[in-house]
Amino acid sequence: MNEILDTCRSCLRPEALLLQLVRSGSHAYGLETPESDEDFRGVFIPAPDDLLGMHHARHVERKEPDIVLKALEEFMRLALEGNPNIIEQLFIDDNNLIYVDEMFGNFRANRKAFLSTRVRKAYVGYAIGQLKKMRAGHTRDLGAKRKELVDKFGFDTKNCSHTFRLLIQGREIIETGNLSVRLSPGNVEFVKAIRRGEIFKTIDEAQVKADELIANLDAIKSPLPEHPNFALIEKEVIDTQFIFLTR
C-alpha cells in the first residue's frame, strides 16, 4: 500500500500532513466483486500558510484511483453532522486502515464522541437520496455499467443496494451506539442480492421496504445523546493543529 500512500501525499502540498488514509466503498463493506474499483478516503492538515490563510483547500479529489481527501476542520464538521462517509472513516476496521498518523490517534480513540441522534437524519437522508436518484428517470449521467443495470432491471439496482446498506448501518449506530463498517455475512448477501435484482422487481417495491425500515428507525429508543461532544472534538482539533504548526 506504499504506492497509494505516496499517490495520496502527492495530491497535497509537501508542507501538508496526511493524518489518515482508509480503503472505502465496496471493499470496506465486504460487498466487492471482481469488477469493483478501489476507493480511498483520507484526512489531512493543510500546509501552514494555507491553514492560517483564507483560501486553503478543504477538499482534494482525483480519479483512477478514486481518492477523496478532506482537511481536518472540514472532516470534523461533517463528522459532527453524522455524515455517513465520514463516520465510516472513524470506525473503519484495521484491515482497511492503510495509514494513521499519531496525531489522529485521539480522534479514533474518541470516535463515539461524534455520534448523536443526528445520525438518524443523516443516514435516512442519504438513503432517501439514493432512492431519488433511481426515480430521476434518465441515464445520461450514468456510466456504462450503471446503464446496463437500468436496461436489465428497469432501475439502478446499485443505487438501490446503497439505500439498504445505509439503512442497515444507520440502524446499528442508532440501536447500539457503534458501527461495524464491514457488514455481517447475512447483510452482505442481502445487499448483493438487491444489486443482482433478486429482491425488488420495481422501484415501488424497494420504496415500500425502505419506508418500513425508516419507520422502524424512528421507533428505536437510542442510547445516543441528542448532540455530539462538540467541546471535546473542538479541543482536539485546536490542539492537533497547534502541535502541527509549532513542531
Buried (B, 14 or more C-beta within 10 A) or exposed (E): EEEBBEBBBEBBBEEBBBBBBBBBBBBBBBBBEEEEEBBBBBBBBBBBEBBEEEEBBBEBEBEEEBBBBBBBBBBBBBBBBBBBBBBBBBBBEEEBBBBBBEBBEBBBEBBBBBBBBBBBEBBBBBBBEBBEBBEEEEBEEBEEEBBEBBEEBEBBBBBBBBBBBBBBBBBBBBBEBEBBBBBEEEBBEBBBBBBEBEBBEEBEEBBEBBEEBBEEBEEBEBEBEEEBBEEEBEEBBEEBBEEBEEE
